Amino acid sequence: MSENSERSVLEKELFFPLAEKYSPLHSEQTEHYKKSQTQYHLDQMKSKKTLQKLTDLKIAKIISLEQITPDDLEELSKSEKGQLMQTLTDQFRELSGTERDDFYTKIEPIIGTVSKNQLWESNHIAITAAISNLMQDYGRMPSTTELAIETKLSRQTIHKHLKEYTLHPHYLKEIERFRFMTSKVLAKVFQFAVNGDIGAAKLYFNMVGASNNGQIQNNTLIQNQNNFIQINGTVLSQDSIKQLEPEQLNYLEQILKSTIANEPKKE
């Protein structure tokens, strides 16, 4: 093959595809492909917007109910339930006072135990901090109204919390955590006592029940052993009293009050 023939073949192999690429037919195909891709993406966006509108309508319908129950969530997908919960959480955080209470009543049936406990802890921390801060500011115990203004909780919520917090499982766990730290506090008091702090020494002896002669007394043990009521063989201890329901405690209190009132007065 001559040099000119080889060059012709090489040029054809190299430049013919380029010529084909830039031919009018190829340009038309490329433009058509671009348009079809653009239309596909537009259709996808429209479809997503349509689905989101349907989801928004479902969520708005549920939120408009007087009370939301688990049955109302049956028609929602997992993703839609997540969006609903996020919307409810955002709305709840923006409310305060009685509006917050009303909204909580509305959504309470669909709130899980974990979320309820977290809400109780949040209220407890807010009320505790408010009492501490206002006592420093006013030099007295703050009123319920002052606590409501400080915490943005309703008076009813604060009153209910202060009345019932000692019966809440999370408060009992908090007390157990403080008891758990007793040994560390006792060790710290002991350090001050052995370094010559008389006040710390007296406190240490009182805590461990030591007498003047240095012997450990059994007062604490005796108090713990006698911390119960025995009626005809039935023992009613402090722990068993803690397990009683509020109605049972009220009934027991009424019986004791009635008994005390009927006792003859001492001359």
Secondary structure, 3 states (H helix, E strand, C coil): CCHHHHHHHHHHHHHHHHHHHCCHHHHHHHHHHHHHHHHHHHHHHHHHHHHHHHHHHHHHHHHCCCCCCHHHHCCCCHHHHHHHHHHHHHHHHHCCHHHHHHHHHHHHHHCCHHHHHHHHHHHHHHHHHHHHHHHHHHCCCCCHHHHHHHHCCCHHHHHHHHHHHHHCHHHHHHHHHHHHCHHHHHHHHHHHHHCCCHHHHHHHHHHHCECCCCCECCHHHHHHHCCEEEECCEEEEHHHHHCCCHHHHHHHHHHHHHHHHHCCCCC
